[in-house]
Amino acid sequence: MKAKDPVTISAEELRVNLSNYLGRVMYADEMIVVQKYNRDAVVIVSPRMLKRLIDANQATSEDRDAALRRLDTLTREIPRNDLSEVEISQLVDREVKAVRSQKHP
């Protein structure tokens, strides 16, 4: 599901039409950016959207951690001056393919 562009409103607009905007967040899964003094102050999102954002952030963190572990393994596999540039390139290519296959099975 593709996220919609956020709707930006003033704090005064939110105060006057709170029920309307809450309904839009709850039922249409809209994201509302509330500005105060012409600056973004808060964002209102549904619990469903918040969960998606948290899950996406955790997945990104897990991907990063897995990539760092693979990089650590790779650096241990490449002894100093023992491999040619071609062999090092082949090892790196193998790891890149492994990471890509995890993301796009």
Phi and psi restraints in degrees (range 20) as a CNS / XPLOR table:
assign (resid 1 and name C) (resid 2 and name N)
       (resid 2 and name CA) (resid 2 and name C) 1.0 -83.6 20.0 2
assign (resid 2 and name N) (resid 2 and name CA)
       (resid 2 and name C) (resid 3 and name N) 1.0 134.0 20.0 2
assign (resid 2 and name C) (resid 3 and name N)
       (resid 3 and name CA) (resid 3 and name C) 1.0 -73.1 20.0 2
assign (resid 3 and name N) (resid 3 and name CA)
       (resid 3 and name C) (resid 4 and name N) 1.0 142.9 20.0 2
assign (resid 3 and name C) (resid 4 and name N)
       (resid 4 and name CA) (resid 4 and name C) 1.0 -81.0 20.0 2
assign (resid 4 and name N) (resid 4 and name CA)
       (resid 4 and name C) (resid 5 and name N) 1.0 157.0 20.0 2
assign (resid 4 and name C) (resid 5 and name N)
       (resid 5 and name CA) (resid 5 and name C) 1.0 -65.2 20.0 2
assign (resid 5 and name N) (resid 5 and name CA)
       (resid 5 and name C) (resid 6 and name N) 1.0 142.3 20.0 2
assign (resid 5 and name C) (resid 6 and name N)
       (resid 6 and name CA) (resid 6 and name C) 1.0 -67.0 20.0 2
assign (resid 6 and name N) (resid 6 and name CA)
       (resid 6 and name C) (resid 7 and name N) 1.0 151.8 20.0 2
assign (resid 6 and name C) (resid 7 and name N)
       (resid 7 and name CA) (resid 7 and name C) 1.0 -97.4 20.0 2
assign (resid 7 and name N) (resid 7 and name CA)
       (resid 7 and name C) (resid 8 and name N) 1.0 129.2 20.0 2
assign (resid 7 and name C) (resid 8 and name N)
       (resid 8 and name CA) (resid 8 and name C) 1.0 -106.1 20.0 2
assign (resid 8 and name N) (resid 8 and name CA)
       (resid 8 and name C) (resid 9 and name N) 1.0 128.2 20.0 2
assign (resid 8 and name C) (resid 9 and name N)
       (resid 9 and name CA) (resid 9 and name C) 1.0 -136.2 20.0 2
assign (resid 9 and name N) (resid 9 and name CA)
       (resid 9 and name C) (resid 10 and name N) 1.0 166.1 20.0 2
assign (resid 9 and name C) (resid 10 and name N)
       (resid 10 and name CA) (resid 10 and name C) 1.0 -86.4 20.0 2
assign (resid 10 and name N) (resid 10 and name CA)
       (resid 10 and name C) (resid 11 and name N) 1.0 161.3 20.0 2
assign (resid 10 and name C) (resid 11 and name N)
       (resid 11 and name CA) (resid 11 and name C) 1.0 -60.8 20.0 2
assign (resid 11 and name N) (resid 11 and name CA)
       (resid 11 and name C) (resid 12 and name N) 1.0 -36.9 20.0 2
assign (resid 11 and name C) (resid 12 and name N)
       (resid 12 and name CA) (resid 12 and name C) 1.0 -63.5 20.0 2
assign (resid 12 and name N) (resid 12 and name CA)
       (resid 12 and name C) (resid 13 and name N) 1.0 -43.8 20.0 2
assign (resid 12 and name C) (resid 13 and name N)
       (resid 13 and name CA) (resid 13 and name C) 1.0 -60.4 20.0 2
assign (resid 13 and name N) (resid 13 and name CA)
       (resid 13 and name C) (resid 14 and name N) 1.0 -41.0 20.0 2
assign (resid 13 and name C) (resid 14 and name N)
       (resid 14 and name CA) (resid 14 and name C) 1.0 -63.4 20.0 2
assign (resid 14 and name N) (resid 14 and name CA)
       (resid 14 and name C) (resid 15 and name N) 1.0 -44.1 20.0 2
assign (resid 14 and name C) (resid 15 and name N)
       (resid 15 and name CA) (resid 15 and name C) 1.0 -60.5 20.0 2
assign (resid 15 and name N) (resid 15 and name CA)
       (resid 15 and name C) (resid 16 and name N) 1.0 -42.6 20.0 2
assign (resid 15 and name C) (resid 16 and name N)
       (resid 16 and name CA) (resid 16 and name C) 1.0 -71.9 20.0 2
assign (resid 16 and name N) (resid 16 and name CA)
       (resid 16 and name C) (resid 17 and name N) 1.0 -36.4 20.0 2
assign (resid 16 and name C) (resid 17 and name N)
       (resid 17 and name CA) (resid 17 and name C) 1.0 -122.1 20.0 2
assign (resid 17 and name N) (resid 17 and name CA)
       (resid 17 and name C) (resid 18 and name N) 1.0 38.2 20.0 2
assign (resid 17 and name C) (resid 18 and name N)
       (resid 18 and name CA) (resid 18 and name C) 1.0 -55.0 20.0 2
assign (resid 18 and name N) (resid 18 and name CA)
       (resid 18 and name C) (resid 19 and name N) 1.0 -48.8 20.0 2
assign (resid 18 and name C) (resid 19 and name N)
       (resid 19 and name CA) (resid 19 and name C) 1.0 -59.2 20.0 2
assign (resid 19 and name N) (resid 19 and name CA)
       (resid 19 and name C) (resid 20 and name N) 1.0 -43.2 20.0 2
assign (resid 19 and name C) (resid 20 and name N)
       (resid 20 and name CA) (resid 20 and name C) 1.0 -59.9 20.0 2
assign (resid 20 and name N) (resid 20 and name CA)
       (resid 20 and name C) (resid 21 and name N) 1.0 -48.1 20.0 2
assign (resid 20 and name C) (resid 21 and name N)
       (resid 21 and name CA) (resid 21 and name C) 1.0 -69.0 20.0 2
assign (resid 21 and name N) (resid 21 and name CA)
       (resid 21 and name C) (resid 22 and name N) 1.0 -35.8 20.0 2
assign (resid 21 and name C) (resid 22 and name N)
       (resid 22 and name CA) (resid 22 and name C) 1.0 -62.4 20.0 2
assign (resid 22 and name N) (resid 22 and name CA)
       (resid 22 and name C) (resid 23 and name N) 1.0 -41.0 20.0 2
assign (resid 22 and name C) (resid 23 and name N)
       (resid 23 and name CA) (resid 23 and name C) 1.0 -62.6 20.0 2
assign (resid 23 and name N) (resid 23 and name CA)
       (resid 23 and name C) (resid 24 and name N) 1.0 -41.2 20.0 2
assign (resid 23 and name C) (resid 24 and name N)
       (resid 24 and name CA) (resid 24 and name C) 1.0 -63.8 20.0 2
assign (resid 24 and name N) (resid 24 and name CA)
       (resid 24 and name C) (resid 25 and name N) 1.0 -37.8 20.0 2
assign (resid 24 and name C) (resid 25 and name N)
       (resid 25 and name CA) (resid 25 and name C) 1.0 -71.1 20.0 2
assign (resid 25 and name N) (resid 25 and name CA)
       (resid 25 and name C) (resid 26 and name N) 1.0 -46.3 20.0 2
assign (resid 25 and name C) (resid 26 and name N)
       (resid 26 and name CA) (resid 26 and name C) 1.0 -67.9 20.0 2
assign (resid 26 and name N) (resid 26 and name CA)
       (resid 26 and name C) (resid 27 and name N) 1.0 -45.7 20.0 2
assign (resid 26 and name C) (resid 27 and name N)
       (resid 27 and name CA) (resid 27 and name C) 1.0 -101.0 20.0 2
assign (resid 27 and name N) (resid 27 and name CA)
       (resid 27 and name C) (resid 28 and name N) 1.0 -30.4 20.0 2
assign (resid 27 and name C) (resid 28 and name N)
       (resid 28 and name CA) (resid 28 and name C) 1.0 -102.1 20.0 2
assign (resid 28 and name N) (resid 28 and name CA)
       (resid 28 and name C) (resid 29 and name N) 1.0 -0.7 20.0 2
assign (resid 28 and name C) (resid 29 and name N)
       (resid 29 and name CA) (resid 29 and name C) 1.0 56.2 20.0 2
assign (resid 29 and name N) (resid 29 and name CA)
       (resid 29 and name C) (resid 30 and name N) 1.0 36.3 20.0 2
assign (resid 29 and name C) (resid 30 and name N)
       (resid 30 and name CA) (resid 30 and name C) 1.0 -81.0 20.0 2
assign (resid 30 and name N) (resid 30 and name CA)
       (resid 30 and name C) (resid 31 and name N) 1.0 156.3 20.0 2
assign (resid 30 and name C) (resid 31 and name N)
       (resid 31 and name CA) (resid 31 and name C) 1.0 -107.4 20.0 2
assign (resid 31 and name N) (resid 31 and name CA)
       (resid 31 and name C) (resid 32 and name N) 1.0 127.8 20.0 2
assign (resid 31 and name C) (resid 32 and name N)
       (resid 32 and name CA) (resid 32 and name C) 1.0 -113.2 20.0 2
assign (resid 32 and name N) (resid 32 and name CA)
       (resid 32 and name C) (resid 33 and name N) 1.0 122.4 20.0 2
assign (resid 32 and name C) (resid 33 and name N)
       (resid 33 and name CA) (resid 33 and name C) 1.0 -98.8 20.0 2
assign (resid 33 and name N) (resid 33 and name CA)
       (resid 33 and name C) (resid 34 and name N) 1.0 123.1 20.0 2
assign (resid 33 and name C) (resid 34 and name N)
       (resid 34 and name CA) (resid 34 and name C) 1.0 -104.4 20.0 2
assign (resid 34 and name N) (resid 34 and name CA)
       (resid 34 and name C) (resid 35 and name N) 1.0 127.5 20.0 2
assign (resid 34 and name C) (resid 35 and name N)
       (resid 35 and name CA) (resid 35 and name C) 1.0 -105.3 20.0 2
assign (resid 35 and name N) (resid 35 and name CA)
       (resid 35 and name C) (resid 36 and name N) 1.0 143.6 20.0 2
assign (resid 35 and name C) (resid 36 and name N)
       (resid 36 and name CA) (resid 36 and name C) 1.0 -129.7 20.0 2
assign (resid 36 and name N) (resid 36 and name CA)
       (resid 36 and name C) (resid 37 and name N) 1.0 128.9 20.0 2
assign (resid 36 and name C) (resid 37 and name N)
       (resid 37 and name CA) (resid 37 and name C) 1.0 56.0 20.0 2
assign (resid 37 and name N) (resid 37 and name CA)
       (resid 37 and name C) (resid 38 and name N) 1.0 40.6 20.0 2
assign (resid 37 and name C) (resid 38 and name N)
       (resid 38 and name CA) (resid 38 and name C) 1.0 59.8 20.0 2
assign (resid 38 and name N) (resid 38 and name CA)
       (resid 38 and name C) (resid 39 and name N) 1.0 24.9 20.0 2
assign (resid 38 and name C) (resid 39 and name N)
       (resid 39 and name CA) (resid 39 and name C) 1.0 -127.3 20.0 2
assign (resid 39 and name N) (resid 39 and name CA)
       (resid 39 and name C) (resid 40 and name N) 1.0 142.0 20.0 2
assign (resid 39 and name C) (resid 40 and name N)
       (resid 40 and name CA) (resid 40 and name C) 1.0 -59.1 20.0 2
assign (resid 40 and name N) (resid 40 and name CA)
       (resid 40 and name C) (resid 41 and name N) 1.0 126.9 20.0 2
assign (resid 40 and name C) (resid 41 and name N)
       (resid 41 and name CA) (resid 41 and name C) 1.0 -111.2 20.0 2
assign (resid 41 and name N) (resid 41 and name CA)
       (resid 41 and name C) (resid 42 and name N) 1.0 -50.1 20.0 2
assign (resid 41 and name C) (resid 42 and name N)
       (resid 42 and name CA) (resid 42 and name C) 1.0 -145.8 20.0 2
assign (resid 42 and name N) (resid 42 and name CA)
       (resid 42 and name C) (resid 43 and name N) 1.0 162.4 20.0 2
assign (resid 42 and name C) (resid 43 and name N)
       (resid 43 and name CA) (resid 43 and name C) 1.0 -124.6 20.0 2
assign (resid 43 and name N) (resid 43 and name CA)
       (resid 43 and name C) (resid 44 and name N) 1.0 132.8 20.0 2
assign (resid 43 and name C) (resid 44 and name N)
       (resid 44 and name CA) (resid 44 and name C) 1.0 -106.4 20.0 2
assign (resid 44 and name N) (resid 44 and name CA)
       (resid 44 and name C) (resid 45 and name N) 1.0 123.1 20.0 2
assign (resid 44 and name C) (resid 45 and name N)
       (resid 45 and name CA) (resid 45 and name C) 1.0 -132.7 20.0 2
assign (resid 45 and name N) (resid 45 and name CA)
       (resid 45 and name C) (resid 46 and name N) 1.0 158.6 20.0 2
assign (resid 45 and name C) (resid 46 and name N)
       (resid 46 and name CA) (resid 46 and name C) 1.0 -75.1 20.0 2
assign (resid 46 and name N) (resid 46 and name CA)
       (resid 46 and name C) (resid 47 and name N) 1.0 158.3 20.0 2
assign (resid 46 and name C) (resid 47 and name N)
       (resid 47 and name CA) (resid 47 and name C) 1.0 -57.3 20.0 2
assign (resid 47 and name N) (resid 47 and name CA)
       (resid 47 and name C) (resid 48 and name N) 1.0 -35.1 20.0 2
assign (resid 47 and name C) (resid 48 and name N)
       (resid 48 and name CA) (resid 48 and name C) 1.0 -63.0 20.0 2
assign (resid 48 and name N) (resid 48 and name CA)
       (resid 48 and name C) (resid 49 and name N) 1.0 -45.4 20.0 2
assign (resid 48 and name C) (resid 49 and name N)
       (resid 49 and name CA) (resid 49 and name C) 1.0 -69.2 20.0 2
assign (resid 49 and name N) (resid 49 and name CA)
       (resid 49 and name C) (resid 50 and name N) 1.0 -38.4 20.0 2
assign (resid 49 and name C) (resid 50 and name N)
       (resid 50 and name CA) (resid 50 and name C) 1.0 -59.8 20.0 2
assign (resid 50 and name N) (resid 50 and name CA)
       (resid 50 and name C) (resid 51 and name N) 1.0 -43.0 20.0 2
assign (resid 50 and name C) (resid 51 and name N)
       (resid 51 and name CA) (resid 51 and name C) 1.0 -62.1 20.0 2
assign (resid 51 and name N) (resid 51 and name CA)
       (resid 51 and name C) (resid 52 and name N) 1.0 -43.3 20.0 2
assign (resid 51 and name C) (resid 52 and name N)
       (resid 52 and name CA) (resid 52 and name C) 1.0 -60.9 20.0 2
assign (resid 52 and name N) (resid 52 and name CA)
       (resid 52 and name C) (resid 53 and name N) 1.0 -42.1 20.0 2
assign (resid 52 and name C) (resid 53 and name N)
       (resid 53 and name CA) (resid 53 and name C) 1.0 -64.7 20.0 2
assign (resid 53 and name N) (resid 53 and name CA)
       (resid 53 and name C) (resid 54 and name N) 1.0 -42.9 20.0 2
assign (resid 53 and name C) (resid 54 and name N)
       (resid 54 and name CA) (resid 54 and name C) 1.0 -65.3 20.0 2
assign (resid 54 and name N) (resid 54 and name CA)
       (resid 54 and name C) (resid 55 and name N) 1.0 -44.8 20.0 2
assign (resid 54 and name C) (resid 55 and name N)
       (resid 55 and name CA) (resid 55 and name C) 1.0 -61.3 20.0 2
assign (resid 55 and name N) (resid 55 and name CA)
       (resid 55 and name C) (resid 56 and name N) 1.0 -41.9 20.0 2
assign (resid 55 and name C) (resid 56 and name N)
       (resid 56 and name CA) (resid 56 and name C) 1.0 -63.9 20.0 2
assign (resid 56 and name N) (resid 56 and name CA)
       (resid 56 and name C) (resid 57 and name N) 1.0 -39.9 20.0 2
assign (resid 56 and name C) (resid 57 and name N)
       (resid 57 and name CA) (resid 57 and name C) 1.0 -66.0 20.0 2
assign (resid 57 and name N) (resid 57 and name CA)
       (resid 57 and name C) (resid 58 and name N) 1.0 -41.4 20.0 2
assign (resid 57 and name C) (resid 58 and name N)
       (resid 58 and name CA) (resid 58 and name C) 1.0 -66.0 20.0 2
assign (resid 58 and name N) (resid 58 and name CA)
       (resid 58 and name C) (resid 59 and name N) 1.0 -40.1 20.0 2
assign (resid 58 and name C) (resid 59 and name N)
       (resid 59 and name CA) (resid 59 and name C) 1.0 -63.0 20.0 2
assign (resid 59 and name N) (resid 59 and name CA)
       (resid 59 and name C) (resid 60 and name N) 1.0 -41.0 20.0 2
assign (resid 59 and name C) (resid 60 and name N)
       (resid 60 and name CA) (resid 60 and name C) 1.0 -63.5 20.0 2
assign (resid 60 and name N) (resid 60 and name CA)
       (resid 60 and name C) (resid 61 and name N) 1.0 -42.1 20.0 2
assign (resid 60 and name C) (resid 61 and name N)
       (resid 61 and name CA) (resid 61 and name C) 1.0 -64.1 20.0 2
assign (resid 61 and name N) (resid 61 and name CA)
       (resid 61 and name C) (resid 62 and name N) 1.0 -41.6 20.0 2
assign (resid 61 and name C) (resid 62 and name N)
       (resid 62 and name CA) (resid 62 and name C) 1.0 -65.3 20.0 2
assign (resid 62 and name N) (resid 62 and name CA)
       (resid 62 and name C) (resid 63 and name N) 1.0 -40.5 20.0 2
assign (resid 62 and name C) (resid 63 and name N)
       (resid 63 and name CA) (resid 63 and name C) 1.0 -61.7 20.0 2
assign (resid 63 and name N) (resid 63 and name CA)
       (resid 63 and name C) (resid 64 and name N) 1.0 -44.6 20.0 2
assign (resid 63 and name C) (resid 64 and name N)
       (resid 64 and name CA) (resid 64 and name C) 1.0 -62.5 20.0 2
assign (resid 64 and name N) (resid 64 and name CA)
       (resid 64 and name C) (resid 65 and name N) 1.0 -45.1 20.0 2
assign (resid 64 and name C) (resid 65 and name N)
       (resid 65 and name CA) (resid 65 and name C) 1.0 -62.3 20.0 2
assign (resid 65 and name N) (resid 65 and name CA)
       (resid 65 and name C) (resid 66 and name N) 1.0 -41.4 20.0 2
assign (resid 65 and name C) (resid 66 and name N)
       (resid 66 and name CA) (resid 66 and name C) 1.0 -65.1 20.0 2
assign (resid 66 and name N) (resid 66 and name CA)
       (resid 66 and name C) (resid 67 and name N) 1.0 -41.4 20.0 2
assign (resid 66 and name C) (resid 67 and name N)
       (resid 67 and name CA) (resid 67 and name C) 1.0 -63.8 20.0 2
assign (resid 67 and name N) (resid 67 and name CA)
       (resid 67 and name C) (resid 68 and name N) 1.0 -39.7 20.0 2
assign (resid 67 and name C) (resid 68 and name N)
       (resid 68 and name CA) (resid 68 and name C) 1.0 -66.1 20.0 2
assign (resid 68 and name N) (resid 68 and name CA)
       (resid 68 and name C) (resid 69 and name N) 1.0 -38.3 20.0 2
assign (resid 68 and name C) (resid 69 and name N)
       (resid 69 and name CA) (resid 69 and name C) 1.0 -63.4 20.0 2
assign (resid 69 and name N) (resid 69 and name CA)
       (resid 69 and name C) (resid 70 and name N) 1.0 -42.0 20.0 2
assign (resid 69 and name C) (resid 70 and name N)
       (resid 70 and name CA) (resid 70 and name C) 1.0 -64.4 20.0 2
assign (resid 70 and name N) (resid 70 and name CA)
       (resid 70 and name C) (resid 71 and name N) 1.0 -40.6 20.0 2
assign (resid 70 and name C) (resid 71 and name N)
       (resid 71 and name CA) (resid 71 and name C) 1.0 -63.4 20.0 2
assign (resid 71 and name N) (resid 71 and name CA)
       (resid 71 and name C) (resid 72 and name N) 1.0 -41.0 20.0 2
assign (resid 71 and name C) (resid 72 and name N)
       (resid 72 and name CA) (resid 72 and name C) 1.0 -62.0 20.0 2
assign (resid 72 and name N) (resid 72 and name CA)
       (resid 72 and name C) (resid 73 and name N) 1.0 -44.2 20.0 2
assign (resid 72 and name C) (resid 73 and name N)
       (resid 73 and name CA) (resid 73 and name C) 1.0 -61.7 20.0 2
assign (resid 73 and name N) (resid 73 and name CA)
       (resid 73 and name C) (resid 74 and name N) 1.0 -44.0 20.0 2
assign (resid 73 and name C) (resid 74 and name N)
       (resid 74 and name CA) (resid 74 and name C) 1.0 -62.0 20.0 2
assign (resid 74 and name N) (resid 74 and name CA)
       (resid 74 and name C) (resid 75 and name N) 1.0 -43.6 20.0 2
assign (resid 74 and name C) (resid 75 and name N)
       (resid 75 and name CA) (resid 75 and name C) 1.0 -65.6 20.0 2
assign (resid 75 and name N) (resid 75 and name CA)
       (resid 75 and name C) (resid 76 and name N) 1.0 -29.7 20.0 2
assign (resid 75 and name C) (resid 76 and name N)
       (resid 76 and name CA) (resid 76 and name C) 1.0 -73.0 20.0 2
assign (resid 76 and name N) (resid 76 and name CA)
       (resid 76 and name C) (resid 77 and name N) 1.0 -29.8 20.0 2
assign (resid 76 and name C) (resid 77 and name N)
       (resid 77 and name CA) (resid 77 and name C) 1.0 -75.8 20.0 2
assign (resid 77 and name N) (resid 77 and name CA)
       (resid 77 and name C) (resid 78 and name N) 1.0 -20.3 20.0 2
assign (resid 77 and name C) (resid 78 and name N)
       (resid 78 and name CA) (resid 78 and name C) 1.0 -100.4 20.0 2
assign (resid 78 and name N) (resid 78 and name CA)
       (resid 78 and name C) (resid 79 and name N) 1.0 94.9 20.0 2
assign (resid 78 and name C) (resid 79 and name N)
       (resid 79 and name CA) (resid 79 and name C) 1.0 -67.1 20.0 2
assign (resid 79 and name N) (resid 79 and name CA)
       (resid 79 and name C) (resid 80 and name N) 1.0 149.5 20.0 2
assign (resid 79 and name C) (resid 80 and name N)
       (resid 80 and name CA) (resid 80 and name C) 1.0 -62.3 20.0 2
assign (resid 80 and name N) (resid 80 and name CA)
       (resid 80 and name C) (resid 81 and name N) 1.0 124.8 20.0 2
assign (resid 80 and name C) (resid 81 and name N)
       (resid 81 and name CA) (resid 81 and name C) 1.0 61.9 20.0 2
assign (resid 81 and name N) (resid 81 and name CA)
       (resid 81 and name C) (resid 82 and name N) 1.0 7.9 20.0 2
assign (resid 81 and name C) (resid 82 and name N)
       (resid 82 and name CA) (resid 82 and name C) 1.0 -90.0 20.0 2
assign (resid 82 and name N) (resid 82 and name CA)
       (resid 82 and name C) (resid 83 and name N) 1.0 -21.5 20.0 2
assign (resid 82 and name C) (resid 83 and name N)
       (resid 83 and name CA) (resid 83 and name C) 1.0 -113.5 20.0 2
assign (resid 83 and name N) (resid 83 and name CA)
       (resid 83 and name C) (resid 84 and name N) 1.0 150.4 20.0 2
assign (resid 83 and name C) (resid 84 and name N)
       (resid 84 and name CA) (resid 84 and name C) 1.0 -77.7 20.0 2
assign (resid 84 and name N) (resid 84 and name CA)
       (resid 84 and name C) (resid 85 and name N) 1.0 167.8 20.0 2
assign (resid 84 and name C) (resid 85 and name N)
       (resid 85 and name CA) (resid 85 and name C) 1.0 -60.7 20.0 2
assign (resid 85 and name N) (resid 85 and name CA)
       (resid 85 and name C) (resid 86 and name N) 1.0 -37.0 20.0 2
assign (resid 85 and name C) (resid 86 and name N)
       (resid 86 and name CA) (resid 86 and name C) 1.0 -63.6 20.0 2
assign (resid 86 and name N) (resid 86 and name CA)
       (resid 86 and name C) (resid 87 and name N) 1.0 -45.3 20.0 2
assign (resid 86 and name C) (resid 87 and name N)
       (resid 87 and name CA) (resid 87 and name C) 1.0 -65.1 20.0 2
assign (resid 87 and name N) (resid 87 and name CA)
       (resid 87 and name C) (resid 88 and name N) 1.0 -39.8 20.0 2
assign (resid 87 and name C) (resid 88 and name N)
       (resid 88 and name CA) (resid 88 and name C) 1.0 -64.3 20.0 2
assign (resid 88 and name N) (resid 88 and name CA)
       (resid 88 and name C) (resid 89 and name N) 1.0 -43.5 20.0 2
assign (resid 88 and name C) (resid 89 and name N)
       (resid 89 and name CA) (resid 89 and name C) 1.0 -60.2 20.0 2
assign (resid 89 and name N) (resid 89 and name CA)
       (resid 89 and name C) (resid 90 and name N) 1.0 -40.3 20.0 2
assign (resid 89 and name C) (resid 90 and name N)
       (resid 90 and name CA) (resid 90 and name C) 1.0 -64.7 20.0 2
assign (resid 90 and name N) (resid 90 and name CA)
       (resid 90 and name C) (resid 91 and name N) 1.0 -40.4 20.0 2
assign (resid 90 and name C) (resid 91 and name N)
       (resid 91 and name CA) (resid 91 and name C) 1.0 -63.2 20.0 2
assign (resid 91 and name N) (resid 91 and name CA)
       (resid 91 and name C) (resid 92 and name N) 1.0 -44.4 20.0 2
assign (resid 91 and name C) (resid 92 and name N)
       (resid 92 and name CA) (resid 92 and name C) 1.0 -63.6 20.0 2
assign (resid 92 and name N) (resid 92 and name CA)
       (resid 92 and name C) (resid 93 and name N) 1.0 -44.7 20.0 2
assign (resid 92 and name C) (resid 93 and name N)
       (resid 93 and name CA) (resid 93 and name C) 1.0 -58.5 20.0 2
assign (resid 93 and name N) (resid 93 and name CA)
       (resid 93 and name C) (resid 94 and name N) 1.0 -42.0 20.0 2
assign (resid 93 and name C) (resid 94 and name N)
       (resid 94 and name CA) (resid 94 and name C) 1.0 -59.8 20.0 2
assign (resid 94 and name N) (resid 94 and name CA)
       (resid 94 and name C) (resid 95 and name N) 1.0 -43.8 20.0 2
assign (resid 94 and name C) (resid 95 and name N)
       (resid 95 and name CA) (resid 95 and name C) 1.0 -68.6 20.0 2
assign (resid 95 and name N) (resid 95 and name CA)
       (resid 95 and name C) (resid 96 and name N) 1.0 -39.2 20.0 2
assign (resid 95 and name C) (resid 96 and name N)
       (resid 96 and name CA) (resid 96 and name C) 1.0 -61.4 20.0 2
assign (resid 96 and name N) (resid 96 and name CA)
       (resid 96 and name C) (resid 97 and name N) 1.0 -44.4 20.0 2
assign (resid 96 and name C) (resid 97 and name N)
       (resid 97 and name CA) (resid 97 and name C) 1.0 -62.3 20.0 2
assign (resid 97 and name N) (resid 97 and name CA)
       (resid 97 and name C) (resid 98 and name N) 1.0 -38.8 20.0 2
assign (resid 97 and name C) (resid 98 and name N)
       (resid 98 and name CA) (resid 98 and name C) 1.0 -64.7 20.0 2
assign (resid 98 and name N) (resid 98 and name CA)
       (resid 98 and name C) (resid 99 and name N) 1.0 -42.4 20.0 2
assign (resid 98 and name C) (resid 99 and name N)
       (resid 99 and name CA) (resid 99 and name C) 1.0 -65.9 20.0 2
assign (resid 99 and name N) (resid 99 and name CA)
       (resid 99 and name C) (resid 100 and name N) 1.0 -44.2 20.0 2
assign (resid 99 and name C) (resid 100 and name N)
       (resid 100 and name CA) (resid 100 and name C) 1.0 -63.5 20.0 2
assign (resid 100 and name N) (resid 100 and name CA)
       (resid 100 and name C) (resid 101 and name N) 1.0 -37.1 20.0 2
assign (resid 100 and name C) (resid 101 and name N)
       (resid 101 and name CA) (resid 101 and name C) 1.0 -67.6 20.0 2
assign (resid 101 and name N) (resid 101 and name CA)
       (resid 101 and name C) (resid 102 and name N) 1.0 -29.4 20.0 2
assign (resid 101 and name C) (resid 102 and name N)
       (resid 102 and name CA) (resid 102 and name C) 1.0 -70.2 20.0 2
assign (resid 102 and name N) (resid 102 and name CA)
       (resid 102 and name C) (resid 103 and name N) 1.0 -36.2 20.0 2
assign (resid 102 and name C) (resid 103 and name N)
       (resid 103 and name CA) (resid 103 and name C) 1.0 -78.8 20.0 2
assign (resid 103 and name N) (resid 103 and name CA)
       (resid 103 and name C) (resid 104 and name N) 1.0 -33.0 20.0 2
assign (resid 103 and name C) (resid 104 and name N)
       (resid 104 and name CA) (resid 104 and name C) 1.0 -132.2 20.0 2
assign (resid 104 and name N) (resid 104 and name CA)
       (resid 104 and name C) (resid 105 and name N) 1.0 72.3 20.0 2
